[in-house]
Amino acid sequence: MTKTGYFASFAALMGATWLLTGCFDDSNPAVTDVQNDRIRVAMLQPPRSGLTPLSDDAFKLSRWRTAETLVTLNSVGEAQPALALSWQQITATRWQVILRQGVKFHDGQVLNAAAVVNALKAANSAAPKPRILDGVKWQMATEGEYTLSITTQQPDPLLPQRLSSPQLAILSPLAYGSGHGVDPVNHGSGPYVLTHVEGTSSATLERFADYWGEKASASGIDVSFVPDGTARAAALRSGKADIVEAIPVAQAPLLDPERVHEVPMPRTNTLYLNTRTGITQDPAIRAAIRSAINRQQIVDNVYEKRADIAQGLLGPALPWAAELRTPPINRVQPAAISGQQITLATFSDRTELPEVAVYLAQQLTAAGFSVKQVVREYSQIESDALAGKFDAFILSRATVLDSGDPLAYLYSDFACDGSFNIAQLCQPAIDAALKQAAGIPAGHERRVAIMQLENMILATDAAIPMLHERVIQGERQRVIAAIRDPRERSLIDSQTRIQAE
């Protein structure tokens, strides 16, 4: 190794050690083996919105099994009972939901129809709304102590699946109305109680003795938020963490293979292009960018072949997508490029994305563009991305995260009033197709409509899918029954436990 290489490696190691020491402080009993049955988790992203369930933080609450929803989904996306025992479509727009009895919240309040209506109304009136409610208008009312009705403005055949979204978790009435958002601490109903949150650095959960279902096997969970991928991998190697989210692909070869588990993800690495302002509002410029991308180079060099080249927005985690996909037609021809400048942005929380940006910038430069790169932590760049301040934005995007159905993702990202419309796309034909697809019941016809939508969106070059990811989850061998969930809703459940070493 050269002298320069030695010092670079040493600096990287010391940086990871510093991060690891800060996140897993041995002076804290919660992150040592003093309580040997506690589960220590290193997570990728810190809370963005104070762990309110009305944001993407809801998926953390779901993965820790502290906040629960009315409905859950099985492996094929079918609705299953949770806090709701049953549901029935009374008319085209009215549903009746019957709740499970005997459920206590962590603060001692009782689950009933009034509590559920309160939680759903809070989600319905939130600004911004939870992503799962994009384009949805509904009203809720109690019909008895354990029965409620949900009435939608338009027929919503996927309402049960919609109720499974972690962003519609039901918390105790005491969690709402404080004037400081929604507080999940001590207000959930799952097998673990969220007892303490230390800003964006850590969270502590304890077993809930009065849980209505199967009691938790572990006495608690100790969570550390570790955005640095090298530090997360080091936590697994050193035994500081039992379960580690999103091991970077570059770190996987350095770990014991028995600790590394690849999970295929309904997650697409996509380049969003600004269709409203700047140079990329020109469809021919967007076509030139599409033509310049070498996906194979990115998969081979950044993901070390641990990813799949994208053929569309929806990947192999949805096998029906490939069967129904047709090539986009009437695409605009690429413009001639001679030094046009574009601003390419992404975030550093997912370790691979800045490296993807480097390769993409090289490819675009080779095609004649002048590229300016912007890389920040997600919490510092999201608002600018949503405001359309960049020409191009690289995003690792979950495509069926909310309802088990990709239509919610397509609406939020590509409808005129979509809450996550980074591409600033607004086309009446796409909005009409979204509305039509939303009214089709689950099944083959709905899937056909979804793939027609994908075709329409790809034809605009507003979003250029590059690859479909596989997440690498790290687990110590002493961990029993950790959940490897493609939807990123579950990580720990009542059966997850630590085996004595």
C-alpha positions in Angstrom: 0.0 0.0 0.0 1.3 3.5 -0.8 1.9 6.0 1.9 -1.0 8.1 0.7 -3.3 5.0 0.6 -2.2 4.1 4.1 -3.1 7.4 5.6 -6.4 7.5 3.6 -7.4 4.1 5.0 -6.3 5.1 8.5 -8.4 8.3 8.3 -11.5 6.4 7.1 -11.1 3.9 9.9 -10.6 6.6 12.6 -13.6 8.5 11.2 -15.8 5.4 11.5 -14.5 4.7 15.0 -15.3 8.2 16.1 -18.9 7.9 14.7 -19.3 4.5 16.2 -18.1 5.7 19.6 -20.5 8.6 19.5 -23.5 6.5 18.6 -22.8 3.4 20.8 -21.4 4.9 24.0 -20.2 2.0 26.3 -21.0 4.2 29.3 -24.7 3.8 28.5 -26.0 0.5 29.9 -28.6 0.4 27.2 -25.9 -0.3 24.5 -23.8 -2.9 26.4 -24.4 -6.5 27.2 -25.5 -5.8 30.8 -29.1 -6.6 29.8 -28.2 -9.4 27.4 -31.7 -10.0 26.0 -32.2 -6.4 24.8 -32.0 -5.9 21.0 -29.6 -3.3 19.8 -30.4 -1.8 16.4 -28.4 0.6 14.2 -30.7 2.4 11.8 -29.9 4.3 8.7 -31.8 7.6 9.0 -32.5 9.7 12.1 -36.0 10.9 12.7 -37.0 13.7 10.2 -40.2 14.9 11.9 -39.9 14.1 15.6 -41.1 10.5 15.0 -44.7 11.7 14.2 -46.6 8.9 12.5 -47.9 11.4 10.0 -44.5 11.4 8.3 -42.0 8.9 7.0 -40.9 8.4 10.6 -44.0 6.2 10.9 -42.0 3.4 9.4 -39.6 3.5 12.3 -42.4 3.1 14.7 -43.7 0.2 12.7 -40.3 -1.5 12.5 -40.0 -1.3 16.2 -43.5 -2.6 16.8 -44.6 0.2 19.0 -47.3 1.8 16.8 -50.0 -0.4 15.1 -52.4 0.0 12.3 -56.0 -1.2 11.8 -54.9 -3.6 9.1 -51.7 -5.4 8.1 -50.6 -6.9 4.7 -49.5 -10.5 4.1 -46.7 -11.3 1.7 -48.8 -10.9 -1.4 -50.4 -7.6 -0.3 -53.7 -8.9 1.0 -55.3 -7.1 3.9 -55.2 -8.9 7.3 -56.8 -8.1 10.7 -54.7 -6.1 13.2 -56.4 -3.5 15.5 -59.5 -4.0 13.3 -61.0 -7.4 13.4 -63.1 -7.0 10.2 -64.2 -4.5 7.6 -67.0 -4.5 5.1 -67.9 -2.4 2.1 -71.5 -1.3 2.7 -71.9 0.9 -0.4 -69.5 2.0 -3.2 -68.2 4.8 -0.9 -69.0 3.6 2.7 -67.1 1.1 4.7 -67.8 -0.3 8.2 -64.9 -1.3 10.4 -65.2 -3.4 13.6 -62.4 -3.1 16.1 -60.7 -5.6 18.3 -61.8 -5.3 21.9 -59.5 -5.4 25.0 -56.7 -3.3 23.5 -54.9 -0.9 25.7 -52.6 1.9 24.7 -49.3 2.2 26.5 -50.6 5.1 28.5 -53.6 3.1 29.8 -56.2 4.6 27.4 -58.5 2.0 25.7 -58.8 1.5 22.0 -62.3 2.3 20.9 -64.0 3.8 17.9 -63.6 7.3 19.2 -59.9 6.9 19.5 -59.6 5.5 16.0 -61.7 8.3 14.5 -59.6 10.9 16.4 -56.4 9.4 14.9 -57.7 9.2 11.4 -59.1 12.7 11.5 -55.6 14.0 12.6 -54.1 12.3 9.6 -56.8 13.7 7.3 -56.3 17.2 8.5 -52.5 17.2 8.6 -50.4 19.6 6.5 -48.9 18.1 4.6 -51.1 15.0 4.5 -49.5 11.6 4.9 -48.5 10.3 1.5 -51.1 7.5 1.6 -53.9 10.1 1.6 -52.8 11.8 -1.6 -55.9 12.4 -3.7 -58.2 10.9 -1.0 -61.1 12.6 0.6 -62.9 10.8 3.4 -65.0 11.2 6.5 -65.0 9.0 9.7 -67.7 8.6 12.3 -68.3 6.3 15.3 -71.3 3.9 15.0 -70.8 2.2 18.4 -68.1 1.7 21.0 -66.1 -0.6 18.7 -67.6 0.2 15.3 -66.8 3.1 12.9 -67.6 4.0 9.4 -65.4 5.5 6.7 -67.0 7.3 3.8 -65.0 8.3 0.8 -65.8 11.0 -1.7 -65.0 8.6 -4.6 -65.1 4.7 -4.5 -61.9 3.5 -3.0 -61.5 -0.2 -3.6 -58.2 -0.3 -1.8 -59.3 1.3 1.4 -58.4 -1.7 3.6 -54.8 -1.7 2.1 -54.7 2.0 2.6 -55.4 1.5 6.3 -52.3 -0.7 6.6 -50.0 2.2 6.0 -47.8 3.0 9.1 -48.6 6.6 8.5 -52.2 5.8 9.6 -51.1 4.2 12.8 -53.6 4.6 15.7 -52.2 6.2 18.8 -53.8 7.1 22.1 -55.9 10.2 22.1 -53.4 11.7 24.4 -50.8 11.7 21.6 -52.7 14.4 19.7 -53.6 18.0 20.3 -50.6 19.1 22.3 -49.7 21.8 19.9 -46.4 20.2 19.2 -47.4 17.6 16.6 -48.2 14.0 17.4 -46.2 12.5 20.2 -45.7 8.7 19.9 -43.7 8.4 23.2 -45.8 6.1 25.5 -48.8 6.4 23.3 -48.7 3.4 21.0 -50.3 -0.1 21.4 -47.6 -2.5 20.2 -45.6 -5.1 22.1 -42.9 -2.5 22.8 -43.4 0.9 24.5 -41.4 3.8 23.1 -40.2 5.3 26.4 -37.5 7.8 25.4 -36.2 9.6 22.3 -32.8 11.4 22.4 -33.2 13.8 19.6 -31.8 12.3 16.4 -29.3 10.1 18.1 -31.2 7.3 19.9 -34.5 5.8 21.1 -35.3 3.4 23.9 -38.2 0.9 24.0 -39.4 -1.5 26.7 -41.6 -4.6 26.6 -45.3 -3.8 27.1 -46.7 -6.2 29.8 -50.3 -5.5 28.8 -50.0 -6.1 25.1 -53.2 -7.6 23.6 -51.3 -10.1 21.5 -48.2 -12.2 21.8 -45.9 -10.6 24.4 -42.4 -9.5 23.3 -39.6 -12.0 23.8 -37.0 -9.4 24.4 -37.1 -7.0 27.4 -36.5 -4.0 25.2 -34.9 -2.4 22.1 -32.1 0.1 22.1 -31.9 2.1 18.8 -29.1 4.2 17.6 -29.4 6.4 14.4 -26.2 6.0 12.4 -26.3 7.7 9.0 -22.7 6.7 8.2 -22.7 3.3 6.5 -19.1 2.4 7.5 -20.0 3.0 11.1 -23.1 0.8 10.9 -21.0 -2.0 9.4 -18.4 -1.5 12.1 -21.1 -1.8 14.8 -22.0 -5.2 13.4 -18.4 -6.4 13.3 -17.6 -5.2 16.8 -20.8 -6.6 18.3 -22.1 -3.1 19.3 -25.3 -3.7 17.3 -27.4 -6.8 16.9 -29.4 -5.7 13.8 -28.1 -3.2 11.3 -30.2 -1.5 8.6 -28.8 -1.0 5.1 -25.2 -2.2 5.1 -23.5 -0.5 2.2 -22.5 -2.8 -0.6 -18.9 -1.9 -0.3 -18.9 -3.1 3.3 -20.6 -6.4 2.7 -17.5 -8.3 1.6 -15.8 -7.2 4.8 -18.4 -9.0 7.0 -18.9 -12.6 8.0 -21.2 -13.9 5.2 -23.5 -15.5 7.9 -24.3 -12.0 9.1 -25.2 -10.6 5.7 -28.7 -11.1 4.4 -29.8 -9.6 1.0 -33.5 -8.7 0.8 -35.0 -7.8 -2.7 -36.6 -4.4 -2.4 -39.5 -2.7 -4.2 -37.2 0.2 -4.3 -35.9 2.0 -7.5 -33.0 4.3 -7.8 -34.5 7.0 -10.0 -33.2 10.2 -11.6 -36.0 12.8 -11.3 -35.8 15.7 -13.9 -37.4 19.0 -13.3 -40.1 19.5 -15.9 -41.2 22.9 -14.8 -38.1 25.2 -14.6 -34.5 25.3 -15.8 -32.9 23.5 -18.7 -34.6 20.2 -18.0 -38.1 21.6 -18.7 -37.1 20.9 -22.4 -38.2 17.3 -23.2 -35.3 17.0 -25.7 -32.8 17.8 -23.0 -34.4 15.2 -20.7 -34.2 12.7 -23.6 -30.5 13.5 -24.0 -29.9 12.8 -20.3 -31.8 9.5 -20.6 -29.6 8.5 -23.5 -26.4 9.3 -21.7 -27.0 7.0 -18.7 -25.0 3.8 -18.5 -26.9 1.7 -16.0 -24.7 -1.3 -16.2 -21.6 0.8 -15.1 -23.5 2.0 -12.0 -24.7 -1.4 -11.1 -21.3 -3.0 -11.5 -19.2 -0.3 -9.9 -21.3 1.2 -7.2 -23.6 -1.7 -6.2 -21.0 -4.4 -7.0 -23.7 -6.3 -9.0 -26.0 -6.4 -5.9 -28.8 -4.6 -7.8 -30.9 -5.1 -11.0 -30.8 -2.8 -14.0 -34.2 -1.0 -14.2 -36.5 -1.6 -17.2 -39.2 0.6 -15.6 -40.3 2.2 -12.4 -41.5 -1.1 -10.9 -38.9 -3.8 -10.4 -38.6 -7.5 -9.9 -40.1 -7.3 -6.4 -43.4 -7.0 -8.4 -43.0 -9.9 -10.9 -46.3 -9.0 -12.7 -44.8 -5.7 -13.8 -42.4 -7.2 -16.3 -45.1 -9.4 -17.8 -47.4 -6.4 -18.5 -44.7 -3.8 -19.5 -44.6 -2.3 -23.0 -42.0 0.1 -24.3 -42.9 3.8 -24.2 -43.9 5.2 -27.6 -43.6 8.6 -29.2 -40.6 9.5 -27.2 -38.9 12.8 -27.9 -35.6 12.7 -29.8 -32.5 13.8 -27.7 -31.2 17.3 -28.2 -27.6 18.0 -29.3 -25.6 18.9 -26.2 -22.8 21.4 -26.2 -21.9 22.4 -22.7 -25.4 23.0 -21.2 -25.1 23.1 -17.4 -27.3 21.1 -15.1 -27.4 20.9 -11.3 -27.4 17.2 -10.1 -28.3 16.7 -6.5 -28.7 13.8 -4.1 -28.3 13.0 -0.4 -25.6 11.3 1.7 -27.7 9.3 4.1 -27.8 6.3 1.6 -24.1 5.7 1.1 -24.3 4.6 -2.5 -26.1 7.7 -3.8 -23.2 10.2 -3.7 -21.1 7.6 -5.6 -24.0 7.1 -8.1 -23.9 10.9 -8.6 -20.2 10.8 -9.4 -20.6 8.2 -12.1 -23.7 9.9 -13.4 -21.9 13.2 -13.6 -19.1 11.6 -15.5 -21.5 10.0 -18.0 -23.3 13.3 -18.5 -20.1 15.2 -18.9 -19.0 12.7 -21.5 -22.3 13.4 -23.3 -21.5 17.1 -23.4 -23.1 18.5 -20.3 -21.5 20.7 -17.7 -22.5 19.2 -14.3 -22.6 20.8 -10.9 -23.1 18.4 -8.0 -25.0 19.1 -4.7 -24.9 16.5 -1.9 -26.3 17.0 1.6 -28.0 15.0 4.3 -31.6 14.2 3.4 -33.1 16.4 6.1 -31.2 19.4 4.7 -32.0 18.8 1.0 -35.6 17.4 0.9 -37.4 20.8 0.9 -35.2 22.2 -1.9 -35.8 19.0 -4.0 -39.6 19.3 -3.5 -39.5 23.0 -4.4 -37.8 22.2 -7.7 -34.5 23.9 -7.0 -32.4 21.3 -8.9 -32.4 20.2 -12.5 -31.9 16.6 -11.6 -32.3 14.7 -8.3 -31.2 11.1 -7.6 -33.5 9.3 -5.2 -33.8 5.8 -3.8 -37.6 5.5 -3.9 -39.8 2.8 -2.4 -42.6 2.0 -4.9 -45.1 0.0 -2.8 -44.2 1.3 0.7 -47.6 2.6 1.8 -50.4 0.3 0.7 -48.8 -2.7 -1.0 -50.0 -1.1 -4.2 -47.8 1.1 -6.4 -50.6 3.5 -7.3 -50.1 5.6 -4.2 -46.4 6.1 -5.1 -47.3 7.0 -8.7 -49.8 9.5 -7.5 -47.6 11.2 -4.9 -44.7 11.4 -7.4 -46.4 12.2 -10.7 -49.8 13.8 -10.1 -50.2 17.5 -10.4 -51.0 17.8 -6.7 -48.8 14.9 -5.6 -47.1 15.6 -2.3 -43.7 14.2 -3.5 -43.6 15.5 -7.0 -39.9 16.2 -7.3 -40.1 16.2 -11.1 -42.8 19.0 -10.9 -44.7 17.0 -13.5 -48.3 18.0 -14.3 -50.1 16.4 -17.2 -53.9 16.2 -17.4 -53.7 12.8 -19.2 -51.6 11.3 -16.4 -53.9 12.7 -13.8 -56.9 11.3 -15.6 -55.3 7.9 -15.8 -54.4 8.0 -12.1 -58.0 8.7 -11.3 -59.3 5.9 -13.5 -56.8 3.3 -12.1 -57.8 4.3 -8.5 -61.3 3.2 -9.1 -60.4 -0.3 -10.3 -60.5 -3.1 -7.7 -57.4 -5.1 -6.9 -56.5 -7.6 -9.5 -55.4 -8.0 -13.1 -57.3 -5.1 -14.5 -55.8 -2.7 -11.9 -52.3 -4.0 -12.6 -52.8 -3.4 -16.4 -53.9 0.2 -15.7 -50.8 0.7 -13.4 -48.5 -0.4 -16.1 -50.2 1.9 -18.7 -49.5 4.7 -16.2 -45.8 3.7 -15.9 -45.6 3.8 -19.7 -47.1 7.3 -19.9 -44.7 8.6 -17.2 -41.6 7.0 -18.8 -42.5 8.6 -22.1 -42.1 12.1 -20.5 -38.6 11.4 -19.2 -39.6 13.1 -16.0 -38.3 10.1 -14.1 -35.5 7.9 -15.4 -35.3 4.6 -13.5 -31.7 3.4 -13.2 -31.7 0.3 -11.0 -33.7 -1.7 -8.5 -32.0 -2.1 -5.1 -31.5 -5.1 -2.8 -31.1 -4.0 0.8 -28.4 -5.7 2.9 -29.5 -6.3 6.4 -26.9 -7.2 9.0 -27.6 -9.5 11.9 -25.5 -11.0 14.6 -25.7 -14.8 14.9 -27.3 -14.4 18.4 -30.4 -12.8 16.9 -33.3 -15.1 16.4 -36.3 -14.3 14.2 -35.4 -10.9 12.9 -37.7 -9.9 10.0 -36.4 -9.3 6.5 -39.2 -7.3 5.0 -39.1 -6.0 1.4 -41.6 -3.4 2.3 -39.5 -2.0 5.1 -42.4 -2.1 7.5 -41.2 -4.8 9.9 -37.8 -5.5 11.5 -38.6 -6.7 15.0 -41.7 -8.5 16.3 -42.8 -10.3 19.4 -40.8 -13.4 18.5 -37.5 -11.6 17.7 -35.1 -12.3 20.5 -31.4 -12.6 21.6 -30.0 -16.0 22.1 -27.5 -16.4 24.9 -23.9 -16.7 23.7 
